[in-house]
């Protein structure tokens, strides 16, 4: 079977359409990847900062609660009682010069 000029033109036109669709698809994929990277550059650091701020806020609340507990204990037993400080009395163990 021989192909005529119109058949060849049809094949060339079909190949050109396929090539153009593939090229357009690759170009669009590159644009989407650049856009995705731009979004990550803009939003991920702010998300990390927000998460860190939330962690610090929880830690501050915990420390405030612990401080309140220590204040209550110190009112009841005195500061030295809270930290279990007991001065030692070594009257006989010291060497005198």
N, CA, C and O of each residue as an XYZ file, in Angstrom:
388
protein
N       0.840     -1.168      0.000
C       0.000      0.000      0.000
C       0.891      1.239      0.000
O       1.801      1.365      0.820
N       0.631      2.099     -0.879
C       1.363      3.345     -0.995
C       0.573      4.461     -0.333
O      -0.657      4.487     -0.333
N       1.334      5.366      0.223
C       0.673      6.491      0.878
C       0.733      7.698     -0.030
O       1.755      7.993     -0.650
N      -0.356      8.365     -0.088
C      -0.405      9.551     -0.933
C      -0.017     10.790     -0.155
O       0.155     10.730      1.062
N       0.125     11.921     -0.846
C       0.512     13.173     -0.190
C      -0.452     13.591      0.906
O      -0.022     14.136      1.923
N      -1.719     13.355      0.731
C      -2.674     13.755      1.769
C      -2.537     12.888      3.012
O      -2.753     13.348      4.133
N      -2.171     11.615      2.797
C      -1.947     10.728      3.950
C      -0.739     11.177      4.749
O      -0.774     11.200      5.979
N       0.332     11.536      4.052
C       1.543     11.985      4.730
C       1.271     13.283      5.476
O       1.705     13.454      6.615
N       0.548     14.202      4.830
C       0.208     15.462      5.502
C      -0.630     15.200      6.750
O      -0.448     15.863      7.771
N      -1.515     14.267      6.676
C      -2.349     13.916      7.830
C      -1.513     13.356      8.976
O      -1.734     13.692     10.140
N      -0.553     12.502      8.635
C       0.337     11.942      9.661
C       1.212     13.026     10.272
O       1.404     13.058     11.488
N       1.739     13.908      9.445
C       2.579     14.996      9.947
C       1.760     15.917     10.844
O       2.225     16.339     11.903
N       0.550     16.222     10.418
C      -0.314     17.094     11.227
C      -0.659     16.416     12.553
O      -0.671     17.069     13.596
N      -0.934     15.137     12.518
C      -1.241     14.396     13.743
C      -0.049     14.366     14.681
O      -0.197     14.552     15.888
N       1.146     14.129     14.121
C       2.360     14.111     14.934
C       2.612     15.486     15.536
O       3.034     15.592     16.687
N       2.354     16.547     14.759
C       2.558     17.911     15.253
C       1.600     18.207     16.406
O       1.982     18.853     17.382
N       0.370     17.742     16.297
C      -0.605     17.956     17.373
C      -0.154     17.216     18.635
O      -0.200     17.773     19.731
N       0.275     15.979     18.483
C       0.740     15.192     19.631
C       1.949     15.859     20.267
O       2.024     15.973     21.490
N       2.894     16.302     19.446
C       4.081     16.978     19.959
C       3.692     18.236     20.733
O       4.209     18.478     21.823
N       2.790     19.029     20.178
C       2.372     20.283     20.818
C       1.658     20.019     22.141
O       1.864     20.760     23.102
N       0.831     18.992     22.213
C       0.130     18.648     23.447
C       1.139     18.224     24.514
O       1.035     18.635     25.670
N       2.109     17.406     24.126
C       3.126     16.975     25.089
C       3.972     18.152     25.573
O       4.268     18.261     26.763
N       4.362     19.034     24.644
C       5.161     20.196     25.007
C       4.384     21.100     25.951
O       4.925     21.577     26.949
N       3.135     21.331     25.642
C       2.280     22.169     26.481
C       2.097     21.547     27.861
O       2.090     22.249     28.872
N       1.951     20.234     27.893
C       1.781     19.522     29.157
C       3.027     19.653     30.025
O       2.917     19.906     31.225
N       4.210     19.484     29.438
C       5.454     19.638     30.192
C       5.626     21.067     30.696
O       6.054     21.286     31.829
N       5.296     22.023     29.859
C       5.411     23.431     30.251
C       4.478     23.735     31.426
O       4.857     24.426     32.372
N       3.275     23.218     31.350
C       2.307     23.437     32.430
C       2.775     22.770     33.724
O       2.601     23.333     34.804
N       3.362     21.585     33.627
C       3.871     20.885     34.813
C       5.009     21.675     35.451
O       5.095     21.752     36.676
N       5.893     22.269     34.622
C       6.972     23.095     35.168
C       6.407     24.321     35.891
O       6.884     24.684     36.967
N       5.407     24.949     35.310
C       4.792     26.117     35.945
C       4.154     25.743     37.286
O       4.276     26.480     38.264
N       3.483     24.611     37.325
C       2.864     24.161     38.574
C       3.916     23.872     39.641
O       3.706     24.186     40.812
N       5.040     23.282     39.254
C       6.106     22.987     40.210
C       6.711     24.277     40.767
O       6.966     24.380     41.966
N       6.938     25.256     39.896
C       7.461     26.551     40.359
C       6.470     27.191     41.323
O       6.867     27.737     42.352
N       5.201     27.127     40.999
C       4.164     27.699     41.864
C       4.133     26.981     43.216
O       4.018     27.627     44.257
N       4.235     25.665     43.205
C       4.244     24.881     44.437
C       5.447     25.264     45.311
O       5.322     25.394     46.529
N       6.601     25.442     44.681
C       7.796     25.845     45.427
C       7.646     27.253     46.002
O       8.087     27.513     47.122
N       7.030     28.158     45.247
C       6.804     29.511     45.750
C       5.885     29.485     46.969
O       6.110     30.207     47.941
N       4.866     28.661     46.911
C       3.944     28.534     48.042
C       4.687     28.014     49.264
O       4.478     28.506     50.373
N       5.549     27.026     49.072
C       6.305     26.472     50.198
C       7.222     27.523     50.804
O       7.354     27.601     52.025
N       7.853     28.329     49.966
C       8.757     29.369     50.468
C       7.987     30.386     51.297
O       8.496     30.879     52.303
N       6.773     30.700     50.887
C       5.985     31.720     51.572
C       5.291     31.159     52.810
O       5.336     31.780     53.872
N       4.650     29.997     52.692
C       3.772     29.525     53.757
C       4.426     28.604     54.769
O       4.035     28.626     55.937
N       5.398     27.800     54.382
C       5.991     26.870     55.343
C       6.724     27.579     56.480
O       6.554     27.184     57.634
N       7.531     28.607     56.209
C       8.168     29.298     57.343
C       7.149     29.919     58.293
O       7.332     29.865     59.509
N       6.083     30.504     57.763
C       5.085     31.096     58.649
C       4.349     30.020     59.435
O       3.965     30.249     60.582
N       4.148     28.857     58.839
C       3.530     27.745     59.560
C       4.456     27.246     60.656
O       4.006     26.935     61.759
N       5.758     27.167     60.356
C       6.735     26.737     61.368
C       6.791     27.738     62.513
O       6.888     27.345     63.675
N       6.733     29.021     62.196
C       6.748     30.057     63.237
C       5.491     29.951     64.090
O       5.560     30.064     65.314
N       4.353     29.737     63.458
C       3.093     29.610     64.206
C       3.151     28.399     65.136
O       2.745     28.486     66.295
N       3.651     27.276     64.634
C       3.762     26.073     65.453
C       4.702     26.310     66.628
O       4.402     25.907     67.752
N       5.834     26.957     66.380
C       6.801     27.238     67.451
C       6.191     28.188     68.479
O       6.393     28.012     69.681
N       5.450     29.186     68.020
C       4.785     30.105     68.944
C       3.790     29.365     69.835
O       3.694     29.641     71.031
N       3.056     28.428     69.249
C       2.099     27.647     70.039
C       2.823     26.789     71.071
O       2.373     26.673     72.211
N       3.947     26.187     70.674
C       4.728     25.380     71.621
C       5.239     26.246     72.767
O       5.172     25.847     73.930
N       5.749     27.431     72.438
C       6.257     28.332     73.472
C       5.137     28.809     74.398
O       5.343     28.949     75.604
N       3.957     29.057     73.836
C       2.830     29.476     74.662
C       2.451     28.372     75.654
O       2.169     28.654     76.819
N       2.443     27.114     75.194
C       2.142     25.999     76.100
C       3.213     25.886     77.185
O       2.900     25.638     78.350
N       4.462     26.068     76.801
C       5.548     25.987     77.777
C       5.449     27.110     78.809
O       5.693     26.891     79.995
N       5.096     28.293     78.362
C       4.925     29.425     79.289
C       3.797     29.134     80.270
O       3.929     29.393     81.466
N       2.681     28.594     79.765
C       1.565     28.249     80.650
C       2.000     27.220     81.694
O       1.658     27.344     82.870
N       2.744     26.219     81.269
C       3.227     25.192     82.188
C       4.135     25.803     83.249
O       4.007     25.494     84.434
N       5.050     26.667     82.823
C       5.961     27.309     83.778
C       5.211     28.221     84.743
O       5.550     28.290     85.924
N       4.191     28.921     84.244
C       3.385     29.762     85.131
C       2.669     28.914     86.174
O       2.588     29.292     87.342
N       2.154     27.772     85.749
C       1.466     26.877     86.670
C       2.437     26.361     87.734
O       2.107     26.325     88.920
N       3.635     25.963     87.300
C       4.629     25.487     88.258
C       5.040     26.590     89.229
O       5.237     26.330     90.416
N       5.170     27.810     88.734
C       5.518     28.938     89.600
C       4.423     29.191     90.630
O       4.712     29.467     91.794
N       3.170     29.097     90.203
C       2.061     29.267     91.151
C       2.105     28.193     92.233
O       1.874     28.477     93.408
N       2.404     26.952     91.831
C       2.507     25.874     92.811
C       3.628     26.152     93.805
O       3.453     25.966     95.010
N       4.777     26.597     93.305
C       5.892     26.921     94.190
C       5.546     28.066     95.135
O       5.917     28.037     96.308
N       4.841     29.069     94.633
C       4.445     30.189     95.483
C       3.513     29.724     96.598
O       3.636     30.157     97.743
N       2.582     28.839     96.252
C       1.665     28.325     97.274
C       2.421     27.508     98.315
O       2.166     27.632     99.513
N       3.341     26.681     97.862
C       4.124     25.882     98.801
C       4.996     26.775     99.687
O       5.130     26.525    100.885
N       5.578     27.800     99.103
C       6.470     28.655     99.886
C       5.693     29.460    100.922
O       6.240     29.789    101.975
N       4.448     29.781    100.653
C       3.628     30.491    101.642
C       3.359     29.596    102.846
O       3.329     30.055    103.987
N       3.166     28.324    102.570
C       2.824     27.400    103.641
C       4.016     26.934    104.457
O       3.900     26.775    105.672
N       5.138     26.716    103.834
C       6.267     26.133    104.542
C       7.486     27.047    104.582
O       8.480     26.727    105.234
N       7.419     28.134    103.919
C       8.580     29.000    103.835
C       9.445     28.567    102.669
O       9.365     27.420    102.228
N      10.258     29.458    102.173
C      11.046     29.176    100.984
C      12.032     28.035    101.205
O      12.193     27.186    100.329
N      12.698     28.000    102.363
C      13.672     26.949    102.586
C      13.000     25.584    102.696
O      13.605     24.576    102.332
N      11.793     25.529    103.177
C      11.074     24.260    103.248
C      10.704     23.758    101.866
O      10.620     22.548    101.657
N      10.481     24.654    100.922
C      10.098     24.253     99.570
C      11.243     23.567     98.857
O      11.032     22.595     98.132
N      12.455     24.062     99.054
C      13.576     23.476     98.327
C      14.358     22.485     99.182
O      15.456     22.066     98.819
N      13.774     22.114    100.331
C      14.365     21.128    101.234
C      15.787     21.507    101.649
O      16.679     20.659    101.685
N      15.978     22.740    101.948
C      17.289     23.204    102.392
C      17.358     23.066    103.896
O      16.528     23.623    104.614
N      18.324     22.340    104.367
C      18.517     22.186    105.801
C      19.987     22.467    106.094
O      20.861     21.704    105.686
N      20.253     23.544    106.790
C      21.657     23.835    107.102
C      22.223     22.745    108.016
O      21.548     22.271    108.929
N      23.454     22.365    107.756
C      24.084     21.333    108.582
C      24.784     21.996    109.746
O      25.341     23.086    109.618
N      24.749     21.329    110.876
C      25.415     21.829    112.085
C      26.531     20.856    112.417
O      26.298     19.836    113.066
N      27.732     21.164    111.978
C      28.910     20.350    112.238
C      29.684     20.978    113.384
O      30.716     21.610    113.158
N      29.211     20.816    114.591
C      29.895     21.443    115.721
C      31.128     20.661    116.142
O      32.105     21.268    116.579
N      31.124     19.345    116.028
C      32.228     18.553    116.510
C      33.198     18.117    115.440
O      34.295     17.656    115.757
N      32.829     18.250    114.192
C      33.665     17.733    113.100
C      34.634     18.754    112.533
O      35.468     18.391    111.704
N      34.565     19.992    112.934
C      35.448     21.023    112.386
C      36.756     21.058    113.173
O      36.757     20.932    114.398
N      37.840     21.227    112.478
C      39.143     21.362    113.130
C      39.368     22.822    113.426
O      39.111     23.678    112.580
N      39.836     23.110    114.593
C      40.139     24.492    114.921
C      41.645     24.694    114.897
O      42.398     23.819    115.327
N      42.079     25.814    114.409
C      43.510     26.110    114.302
C      43.956     27.045    115.338
O      45.135     27.397    115.385
